[in-house]
Amino acid sequence: MWKKLIPKTIRGKLMTLTASVTLLITLLTTSVCFSVFQSFLRKNQIQSAEFSLQVVNNNIAADMKDIIYFSKWCCSNGAILDYLEALKGQPKLPTAQKDMANLRPLALSTHNRLKEEYYNTRSNEYMSRVIVSSIDENNFLQMAASANYTSSYAAMIIRKQSFFKTLYESPDFRWIGLVKDPFSDISQETFLPIVRPVYNDFNSEILGWTYVEISSRIFTDYLSSYPLPEDSNLFLSIGEKNYVFNKGNWKETNYPFKEKERLSESDSLSQGTQVLSVTTDEGEKRIVVERPIEGIEGIEDFRLYQVLSEQQFKQQKNLYMLILLGICLFILSLGILLIFFLNRIIMDPIRKVSSKISRISDGDFSKDPAIEWDHELGQVGRGINSMSENIMTLLDKKVSDEKQKKDLEYQILQSQINPHFLYNTLNSIKWMATIQNANGIADMTTALARLLKNVSKGTASFITLKEELDLVKDYFLIQQYRYGGSVTIDYQIESEDLYQCRIHRFSLQPIIENALFHGIEPAKTTGHIIVSAQTELEEDKKILKIDITDNGIGMTQEMINKVMQNDTDGVNNTEFFRHIGISNVNKRIQHDFGPEYGITITSEPLEFTTMSIRIPYQLFGDNQGAER
């Protein structure tokens, strides 16, 4: 069934494929963008709310820190302690005539010090009332934001409040929530009370207590410009009490959510912020961003949290949906244009190329410039033109190749004559030298003849170690005559079976040559070379190791690196074997056996140089002779 729906022509397949890909891209783009946009919108909304809460919380925390510091100062200041200690047990402050102990000046001085500290506190505008009282409330100091708020019974009134005992007996600062004004029944303003006992510096005796009344404006002043949409709410949690922000005031309420679930922390900007998915009493799912007021002792019970606006989220979501719709229409338009241009750019040239191929099959090999466009299909057209022109050329070339083949066969036969002529000539020189008792010339000629014979005969990659050592001996014999016998060589073979080991042809000679020309010759002294062969076991593998050591000038690490990387520039660049350098030998060994084998060089400048060859231990078997 699917085969019937697929067009048979390339044009039809191309159009179908383009349309399918365009639709697929549109669907994928829409799906991905919708998911990303929705996630981005929610995350942006969460982060915006968190930032606003963080700004408010930081300001509240700074003010609370100042107020708490002031409360601690009231409990530890020396002047206040002296005042409470002096008035301990006094029924009331004596009159000026009866003030034998100068208590009134002490009270006035302490009040002035309290007043000074009060006004020096940055957040004093939020401290509606401050009271420092003796333990029996008979004598107390009072600071109020307005003179109308003062009362001669202020300490007694505060003592009778329900929150007093709870806060007074608490070992640290404790927050019970907002309370009504204890001095006015008609005032709608609420306060956050602080009550702390005052202890004697020298013992645990309680001399009195302090009361600080914090106005709820500390929470509302920073919310005057807070961005709060219509369907969003702002809540304040103090201890076990919850308050909702309504028309510039805090109204106590029950916790309005259920089925609270914490979402991923990656949606928040900083540590401490919680993003919660909650269900309201009406069963509606909402997102809540909760942020604590941090950094102050006892304030971990304070939290501000905002219910995010769904209406605002939907408005932004609708805007992004319109953008997505525009993107989809744009992609579909591009797909239609792509179909049109593909038909024009690809199908027309294909028809012309197909026509040219038909003419070639009919025997028309002429060049057609009309199919050589300036694009990829033009390369195909040029290739077809080139192919049609070369067909006749190939036919002519075949005849010419046959003639060249015969000429090459003749040259090969002729080249085989030259080595034999050279061997015969060297043999004649050897016998003439023998007749004339020139044994050195005879030996050198014999060695050279054998050396040239080994170079010219066969193309075998591997020979036996014995054959390779024979080649080295002939080469070294010639060099001994060159150096006047000032160089010697020793061969130290561990066992006879090593002579039958397989080794690369011409792998030892370049190393001997390097030792002579670049080690011994620059030293200008008697040279000695040691060639040793032995076996080693490495991870259950038997290894043939051949060391060539000379007593020349040695090599630096830089020279070693140069030799191993590319030694054709001045290294081993002699007449014999100039194309078979040390790096070449190393590459041949690693190519055939693997990177764990090859040549390593150790040297001590002005002392010695040792080049080591490591290859697998392999013998020529009965059915595996050395290639000749």
GUZA-944959 format. One record per atom (N, C-alpha, C): x, y, z. Coordinates in steps of 0.1 Angstrom, whole numbers, plus 5000, padded with zeros to 4 digits. Layout:
// residues N
XYZ/...
***
This chain:
// residues 628
500849885000/500050005000/500950135000/501950135008/502850245009/503550264996/503950154989/504650174976/503850244966/502550224966/501650294957/501650444959/501850484972/501750624975/503050704972/504150624970/505450684967/505550704952/505850824947/505950854933/507150774927/507050734915/508150664908/509250754902/508850874898/509850964892/510651034903/511851074899/512751154909/512051284912/511451344903/510851474905/509751454916/508851354914/507851324924/508351294938/509451214938/510051174951/510651304957/511251384949/511951504955/510851594961/509751614953/508651704959/508051644971/507851514971/507251444983/508151454995/509451434993/510451445003/510551585009/510551685000/510651825005/509451865013/508251825008/507051855016/507051785029/507451655029/507451585042/508451645052/509651675047/510651735056/510151875061/509551955052/509052085057/507952065068/507051975066/506051955076/506651895089/507651805088/508251755099/509051865107/509751945100/510452055107/509452155113/508352175107/507352265113/506752205126/506452075125/505952015137/506952005149/508151975145/509251965155/509452105161/509552205152/509852345157/508752385166/507452365162/506352405170/506352335184/506552205184/506552125196/507652175206/508952185200/510052225208/509952365213/509552455204/509452595208/508352615219/507152545217/506052555226/506552505240/507252395240/507752345253/508752435260/509652485251/510752575256/510152705261/509252765253/508652895256/507852885269/507052775270/506252755283/507152745295/508252665293/509152645305/509852775308/510252845297/510852975299/509953075306/508753085302/507753175308/507553155322/507453025326/507252985340/508453015348/509652985342/510853005350/511153155351/510853235341/511053375342/510053435352/508853385353/507853435362/508353405377/508853275378/509353235392/510553325396/511453345387/512653415390/512353565393/511353615385/510953755388/510353775402/509453675405/508853685419/509953665430/510853575427/511853545437/512753675439/513153735428/513953855429/513253965437/511953985434/511154085442/511054055457/510853925460/510753885474/512153905480/513253875473/514553885479/514854025482/514454125473/514754265476/514054305489/512754265490/511954305502/512454245514/512854115513/513354035525/514654095530/515554135520/516854195524/516654325532/515654405527/515454535534/514854515548/513854415549/513254385562/514354325571/515154235566/516254175574/517154285580/517554375571/518454485576/517854565587/516554605586/515854675596/515754595609/515354465608/515254385619/516554365626/517654355619/518954345625/519254465634/518954585629/519154705636/518354705649/517054665648/516154665660/516654565670/516954445665/517454335675/518754385682/519654445674/520854495680/520454605691/519554685688/519154785698/518554725710/517754615708/517154545720/518254485728/519254425722/520354365729/521154475737/521254585730/522054695737/521254745750/519954745749/519154785761/519454685773/519654555769/519854455779/521254445785/522254515778/523654505782/524354635785/523654745782/524354875784/524554905799/525754955802/526154975816/525255085823/524955185816/524055295822/522755235826/522155155817/520855095820/520954995832/522054915832/522254825843/522354895856/523155005856/523355085868/521955145873/521155195863/519855245866/518955145873/518855025867/518054915873/518554875886/519854865887/520454825900/520154925911/520255055908/520055155918/518555165922/517655135913/516255145916/515655015920/516454915922/515954785926/515254795940/514054765941/513354765954/512754905957/513055005949/512455135952/510955135947/510055185956/508655185952/508355275940/509055395940/508955485929/510155575930/510355655919/511455745919/511155855929/512055885938/511855985949/511756125943/511156215950/511056355946/512456425947/512556545942/513856615942/514356635956/513356675966/513756705979/514256575987/513656465983/513956345991/515056255983/515556305973/516456225965/517856235971/518156155981/519356165988/520456085980/519955985973/520955895965/521155945951/520656065948/520856115934/520256025924/519055965926/518455875917/517855945905/517356065907/516656135896/517756175886/518856235889/519856265879/520356135872/520356025879/520755895873/519755855863/518455865866/517355835857/517355915845/517556045847/517556145836/518756115826/519956085832/521056055824/520855925816/520255825822/520055695815/519055715804/517955795807/516955825797/517555895785/518455995788/519156065777/519955965768/520655875775/521555775768/520655685760/519455645765/518555555758/518055635746/517655755748/517155845737/518155855726/519455885730/520555895720/520655765712/520655655718/520855525711/519655505702/518455535707/517255515699/517355595686/517655725687/517755805675/518955775666/519955715672/521055675664/520855545656/519755475660/519455345653/518755375640/519255325629/518755365615/517255335614/516855225620/515455185618/514555225630/514855335636/514055385648/512655415644/512355455631/511055485627/510055375629/510555245629/509755135630/509555085645/510355145654/510155115669/509155215675/507955175676/506855265680/507055295695/507555195703/507655215717/508755135723/509555195732/510655125739/510455145754/510455035761/510355045776/511454965783/512155035792/513054965801/512554975815/512154865821/511454865834/512254775844/512054815857/512554735868/511654615869/512154515877/511454395878/510054405883/509754515892/508454525898/507554635890/508054685879/507454785871/507154915878/507754935890/507555065897/508255185890/509455145885/510255255878/510555205864/510455285854/510755245840/511055365832/511855345821/512155445811/511355415799/510855515792/509955495781/510355585769/510355535757/510555605745/509455575735/508755675730/507655655721/507755745709/507255695697/507355765685/506555905686/505555905695/504856035697/504556045712/504556175716/504256195730/502856145735/501956145725/500656105728/500555955732/501555885728/501555735731/502155705744/502655795752/503255765765/502155745775/502555675786/501655645797/502455615809/501955665820/502655635833/502455495838/501555425832/501355285835/501755185824/502655235815/503055165803/503555025807/504555025817/505154895821/504154795826/503254845834/502154755840/501254705829/500954785819/500054745808/500754635800/502054655797/502754555789/502854425797/503054435810/503254315818/501954235818/500854295817/499554215817/499154155804/499954185793/499554135780/499853985779/499053915771/499153765771/500453715765/501053805757/502353755750/503553775760/503353855771/504553895778/505253775784/504553695791/505153575798/505953485788/505253465776/505853375766/507153435761/507253565758/508453625753/509453645764/509053675776/509953705787/510653575791/510053465791/510653335796/511353265784/511253315772/511953245761/513453265762/514253155760/515653165761/516353255751/515653285740/516153365729/514953445723/515253525713/514253605707/513153505701/511953535703/510853455698/509753545692/509153495681/508253575673/506853505673/505853575679/504553515681/503553575671/504053665662/503153725652/502753865656/501853925648/501454065650/500354075661/500454175669/499454195680/498854335679/497654355684/497054485684/497754575694/497454705692/498054805701/497554785715/498454755724/497954735738/497554865745/497754985739/497455105746/496255175740/495655115729/494555175723/493555065718/492255085721/491254995716/490755025702/490955155698/490455195685/491455195674/492755185677/493755185667/493755055660/493855055646/493954945638/495354895635/496354965640/497754935637/498154815645/498954735640/499454615646/500954625648/501454545658/502854555662/503454415664/504754415663/505454285666/506254315678/505954245690/506554275702/507854195705/508854265712/510054195716/510154225731/510254115739/510454125754/511654045758/512554105765/513754035769/514154075783/514453985792/514954015806/516254075806/516554155816/517854225818/518554155830/519754095827/520454025838/521654115843/521954085856/523054145863/524354095856/525354185854/526554145848/527354045856/527154045869/527953965878/527353835883/526053825881/525353695885/524153685876/523353585878/522153555870/520953625875/521053725883/519953795889/519253875878/517953875877/517153955867/516854095874/517354195867/517154335873/515954395867/515454355855/514254415849/514054355835/513354425827/513054375814/512954495804/513154455791/512954565781/511854515771/511154615766/510154595756/510354685744/510354625732/510454695720/509254665711/508554765707/507354745699/507654785684/507654685676/507954705661/506654725654/506554825646/505454855638/505354765626/504154725623/503954635611/504354705598/504554835599/504954905587/506354865582/507054795591/508354735586/508154635575/506954575574/506754485564/505954545552/505254655555/504354705544/505054825536/505954895543/506555005536/507254965523/507954845523/508754805512/507854735501/506554725504/505654665494/504754765487/505054895489/504254995483/504354995468/505454955462/505654945448/505854805443/505454705452/505654565448/504754525437/505254465426/504454425415/503554305418/502254325420/501354225425/500154225416/500054135406/498854125397/497554095405/496454115398/495154105405/494853965411/495253855403/494953725408/496153665416/497053745420/498253705428/498053755442/498553675452/498453715466/499853705472/500053785482/501253785490/500953755504/501753655510/501553605523/502753625531/502553645545/503653655554/503453555565/504453475568/504453375578/505353415589/504753425602/505553455614/505253345624/506253265626/505953145635/504853055629/503853035637/502752955633/501553035627/501753165626/500653255621/500953295606/499853315599/499953355585/499153475583/499653565574/498953695571/498953715556/497853765552/497653795537/497753955536/498453995526/498554135523/497354185515/496654275522/495354325516/495254475518/495254545507/495054695507/495954765517/497254725516/498254795524/498454745538/497654645542/497754595556/497854445556/498254395567/498354245569/497054195577/496454095571/495254045577/495553895580/495353855593/495653725597/494653625590/495253505586/494453405579/495053275582/494253165579/494753035580/495653005567/496452905568/497252865557/496352825546/496352895534/495352875524/495552765514/496552675517/496852575506/496852435512/496752345503/496852205507/497552125496/497952005499/498651925489/499851995484/500752035493/501952115489/502952015484/503552055472/504651975466/505752065461/506952025465/508152105462/508652075448/508852185440/509252165426/510852175425/511352155413/512852155412/513452285416/514652275423/515252395428/515952475416/516052415405/516652485393/515852605389/514552615393/513752725389/513952845397/514852835408/515052955417/516453005414/516653135418/517953195416/518953165427/518553155439/519453145450/518953035460/519952995469/519552895479/518652955489/517752865494/516752915504/515352935498/515252965485/513952985479/513352855476/512052845478/511352715475/510252755465/510152665455/509052675445/508152565448/506852595451/505952495455/504752485446/504252365443/503052345436/501952315447/500952395448/499952385458/498552375452/497652335460/496152325456/495452415466/494652515461/493952605469/492652535475/491952595484/490752545489/489652515479/489752595468/488852575457/489252465447/490352395450/490852285441/491652335429/492052455429/492852515418/494352495421/495052445410/496552425411/497252565409/498152595418/498852725417/500352705420/501152795416/502552795419/502852905429/503652865440/503952955451/505452965452/505953085452/507453115455/507553165469/508353085477/508553115491/509953155494/510153265501/511453315504/511653345519/512553295526/512753325540/513553465542/513253525554/514053635558/515253585565/516453595559/517653525563/518653615570/519553555577/520753625583/520653685596/519453665603/519353725617/518853615626/519353615638/518953505648/517453515651/516853405651/515453395654/514553435643/515053475631/514153515620/513953405611/514353285614/514053175605/512553145605/511853195614/510353175614/509653275605/510353375599/509753465590/509853425576/508753425569/508853385554/507753475547/508253515535/507253585526/507053485514/505853465510/505653385498/504453445490/504653425476/503753485467/503153385458/501853395456/501153305447/501253365433/501753295423/502053355410/500753375402/500753465394/499553505386/499353415374/498253345374/497953255362/497453335350/496753445353/496253535343/497453595335/498453645342/499653705336/500353595327/500453475333/501053365326/500353335313/499053325313/498253295301/498353405291/498453535295/498553635285/499953625278/500953605285/502253585279/502353465270/501653355275/501553235267/500853255254/499753325254/499053355241/499853435232/500653525237/501553605229/502653515222/503153425229/504153335223/503453235213/502253205216/501553115206/501353185193/501153315193/501053395180/502353395173/503453415181/504753405175/505053275169/504653165176/504853025170/504053005158/502853065157/502053045145/502753125133/503353235136/504053315126/505253235121/505953165130/507153085127/506752975118/505652905121/505152795113/504752835099/504052945098/503652995084/504953035076/505953085083/507153125076/507853005071/507952895079/508552775075/507852705064/506552705064/505752645053/505952725040/506052855041/506252935029/507652905023/508652895032/509952855027/509952715021/509152625026/509052495020/508452495006/507452575004/506852594991/507852654981/508552754985/509552814977/510652714973/511052634983/512052534981/511652434971/510452394971/509952294961/509952354947/509652484946/509652554933/511052564927/511952604936/513352624931/514052494929/513752394937/514452264934/513952204921/512752224917/512252174904/512952244893/513152374895/513852454884/515352434884/515952424895/517452414896/517952274893/517252174897/517752034896/517151964884/515851964883/515151884873/515551924858/515652054855/515952094842/517352044838/518452064846/519752014842/519751864841/519051794850/518951644849/518451604835/517451664830/516851634817/517951654806/518651764807/519751784797/520851684797/521251654810/522351544811/521851414806/520651374809/520051254805/520051244789/519751364783/519751364768/521151344763/522151404769/523551384764/523951244765/523651174776/524051034778/523350954767/522150984763/521550904753/522250924739/522751044737/523451064724/524850994724/525450984736/526750914737/526450764734/525350704739/525050564737/524850544722/524450644715/524250634700/525450654692/526550684699/527850704692/528250844690/527550944696/527951084694/528751124706/530151134703/531051164714/531451314713/530751394707/531051534706/530851604719/531551714722/531451794734/530151884733/529451884745/528151974746/528352074757/528752204753/528952304763/527752344771/526552304766/525352344773/525152274786/525852174789/525652094802/526752124812/527552224809/528652264818/528252384826/527352364836/526952474845/527952504856/527752624862/528652664873/528152604887/527752484887/527352424900/527652274899/527252194910/527652054911/527251974898/525951994893/525551924881/526451964869/526952084869/527852124859/529152044859/529552004871/530751914872/530451774866/529151734868/528751604862/528751624846/528251734841/528251764827/529651764821/530551834829/531951844824/532551704824/532251624834/532751484834/532251404823/530951424819/530451344808/531151394795/531251524793/531951574781/533451514781/534051524792/535451464793/535451324790/534451244795/534451104792/534251074777/533351154771/533051124757/534251164748/535051264752/536251294745/537351194747/537451134759/538451044762/538250904757/537050874753/536750734748/537650704736/537650794727/538450784715/539950784718/540350874727/541750874731/542150744737/541250684745/541650554751/541850444741/541050454731/541250354720/542550364713/542950494711/544250524705/545450484714/545150514727/546250484737/546450334739/545450264737/545650114738/546650064728/546650114716/547550074705/548950114709/549050244714/550350294718/550950214730/550150174739/550550104751/551149964747/550549904737/551049774733/552449784728/552749894720/554049924715/555049944726/554650034736/555550064747/555849934755/554849844756/555049724764/556249644758/556249634745/557349554739/558649624741/558749764740/559949834742/560449814757/559549814766/559849794780/560449654783/559849554777/560449414778/561849414773/562149484763/563549484757/564449544767/563949664773/564849734783/565149654795/564149574800/564349484811/565349384808/565349324797/566349224793/567749284792/567749414787/569049474786/569649514800/568749554810/569149594823/569749474831/569249354827/569749234834/571249204830/571649254818/573049224814/574049304822/573649434826/574549524833/575149474846/574249424856/574849364868/575749254866/575449164856/576349044853/577749094848/577649204839/578849264834/579749314846/578949384856/579649444867/580249344876/579549224879/580149124887/581349064880/581249034867/582448974860/583649074860/583349204859/584449294859/585149294873/584349304884/584849304897/585649174900/585149054894/585848924896/587248934889/587248994877/588549004870/589549094878/589049204884/589849294892/590449214904/589549124910/589949044922/591148954918/591048884907/592048784903/593348864899/593248984893/594449054890/595149094903/594349144913/594949184926/595549064933/594948944932/595448824938/596848784932/596848794918/598148764911/599248854915/598848984918/599849084921/600049094936/599448994944/599548994958/599049114965/598049184959/597349294965/596049244972/596349174984/595249104990/594149194995/594549314999/593449415004/592549454993/593149474981/592249504970/591349384966/591849264967/591149144964/589949134974/590249144987/589249124997/588149234996/588549364993/587649474992/586749454980/587349404969/586549384956/585549274958/586049164965/585149054968/583949094976/584249174987/583149224996/582249314988/582749404980/581949494972/581049414962/581549314956/580849234947/579649164954/579949104966/578849044973/577849144977/578249264982/577349364986/576449414975/577049434963/576249474952/575249364947/575649244949/574849134945/573649124954/573849144967/572749144977/571849264974/572349384970/571549494968/570649474956/571149404945/570449394933/569549274932/569849174940/569049044938/567849044947/566749004941/565548974949/564849104955/563649084959/562949194965/562349144979/562849044985/562348984997/562349085008/561349095016/561349185028/562049135039/562048995041/562748935053/563848835048/564848835056/565948735054/566348685068/567248595068/567648545082/568648645088/568848635101/569748725108/571248695103/571448565099/572848525094/573048605081/572148605072/572248665059/572448815061/571748875071/571849025073/573249055079/573748965088/575048985094/576148975083/575948875073/576948865062/577048995054/575849055052/575849185045/576549295052/576349295066/577049395074/578549365074/578949245074/580449215074/581049265061/580349235050/580949285037/581049445037/579949505042/579949655043/581049705052/581249635064/582149685073/583649665069/583849555061/585149525056/585649635047/584649685038/585049795029/585349925037/584549945048/584750065056/586050055064/586549935068/587749915075/588949965066/588849925053/589949965044/589950125043/588650175043/588550325042/589150395054/588950345066/589450405078/590850355082/591450275073/592850225076/592850135088/591850055091/591849965102/591650025115/591250155116/591150215129/589750185136/588950105129/587650075135/587549925135/586949865146/586749725147/585249695151/584949575149/583549535152/583549395159/582649375169/582549245175/581049195174/580849065173/579449015172/579248915184/578248945191/577948865204/576548815202/576448695197/575148625194/574848525206/573748535212/573448465224/573448315221/572748265210/572748125207/572648105192/572947985187/573047955173/571647975166/570547945174/569247945168/568848085163/569548185169/569148325166/569548355151/570548285146/570948315132/569848285122/568848205126/567748165117/566548255119/566648355128/565548445130/565248535118/563948565116/563548655105/563848795109/564448875100/564649015102/564549085089/564149215090/563949295077/565249305070/565249295057/566449315048/566949455050/568249475051/568849605052/568349685064/568249615076/567849685088/569049715097/570149645096/571349665104/572349755098/572449755085/573449835078/573349985080/572050045080/571950185082/572450225096/572250135106/572650165120/574150165121/574750065114/576250055114/576850185107/576250225096/576650335089/576550465098/575450475105/575250595114/576350595125/576650475130/577650465141/579050515135/579350475123/580650505117/580750655114/579750705106/579850845101/579550955111/578650925120/578151025129/578551005144/579150895146/579550865160/581050855161/581650765153/583150735155/583950835147/583550865134/584350955126/584551095132/583551155138/583751285144/584651285157/584651165163/585451145175/586951145172/587351115159/588751115155/589651025165/589150905168/589850815176/589550675172/590150575178/589950435174/588450405178/587750345168/586350315170/586150175172/585150145180/584750005182/583249985183/582749885175/581249865175/580949725180/579949715188/579549575193/578149555188/577949435181/576649395176/576249275185/575249285193/574749175202/573349145199/573049015200/571648965198/571248875209/570148895215/569648805226/568148805226/567548715234/566048705234/565648755248/564348805248/563748855261/562348805261/561748795273/560348755275/559648885280/558548915273/557749025277/556248995275/555548975287/554148945286/553848815278/554648715282/554548575275/554848585261/555548685256/555948695242/557548695241/558048615232/559548605231/559948715221/560948795225/561348905217/562848885213/563148925201/564548925196/564949065197/566049095205/566649225207/568049225202/568249325193/569649335187/570149475191/571249485198/571849615202/573149635194/573249765188/574449805181/575049925189/576149905196/576750005205/578050055199/578250185198/579550245194/580150335205/581450355204/582050445214/582350575208/581450625200/581650755194/581250875203/580950985196/580751115204/579351115211/578451015208/577151015214/576151115207/574951115213/573951195207/573151265218/572751385215/571751455224/570351415221/569451445230/568051405228/567451475216/567951595212/567451665200/567851585188/569151535188/569651455176/568851325175/568551265187/567851135187/566451155180/565751265185/564451295179/564551315164/565551385159/565751415145/565951285137/566751195143/567051075136/565850985135/565050985146/563850895146/562750955137/562651085136/561551145128/561851145113/563051205110/563351215095/564851235094/565551135090/566951145090/567551155076/566851205066/567351225053/568151345051/568051445060/568751575059/570051565065/571051505059/572351495064/572651375072/571651295076/571751175083/571651055074/572650965074/572750845065/572550885050/572951005047/572851045033/574151015026/574450885024/575650835017/575250775004/576250734997/575950684984/575250544985/575650464994/574950334996/573750345005/572750285002/571550275010/571050405015/571150515007/570750645011/569250655013/568450565007/567050565009/566550475020/567450415027/567050325038/567650375051/567050485056/567550545069/566950475081/567450525093/567050465105/565550475108/564950595105/563550615107/562750525097/563350505085/562650415075/562650275081/563750225087/563850095092/562750085104/562750185112/561750185123/560350175119/560050255108/558650255103/558350115097/559350055090/559049915084/558749815095/559549825106/559349725117/557949745123/557549875126/556249905132/555149875123/555349895110/554249855100/553949715100/555049625101/554849485100/554449415113/554949475125/554849405137/553949485147/553749615145/552949685155/553849795162/553149895168/553850005174/554649975187/554449855192/555249815204/556649765201/556949745188/558249705183/558949825176/560249805173/560949915165/562249945171/562750065169/564150105173/564050205184/564850185194/565050285205/566550315206/566750445210/568150495211/568450545225/569550495230/570050555243/571450595241/571850715246/573150765243/573650855255/574950865256/575550955266/576551035258/576351165256/577351245248/578751225253/579651205243/581151185245/581451045251/580350965252/580650825258/580250715248/578950705245/578550595237/577150625231/576750535222/575350535216/574950395214/573750355219/573250225216/571950235209/571850165198/570550155191/570050015191/568850005197/568249865199/567049845190/567149725184/565949675175/565249565183/563949585184/563049485191/562049435181/562149305178/561149245168/560749115174/559649055170/559148925175/560248815171/560348715180/561248605178/560548505168/560948505156/560348415145/561448355137/561448215136/562348135129/561848105115/562648085105/562248035092/562047885094/560847835091/560547695093/561047615081/560647485082/561147395072/560447425058/559247475059/558547515047/558547655044/559347735052/559347875050/560847925049/561347915037/562747955035/562848105034/564048155035/564248295033/564048325019/563348435016/563148485003/564448534997/564748474985/566048514979/565748614967/
***
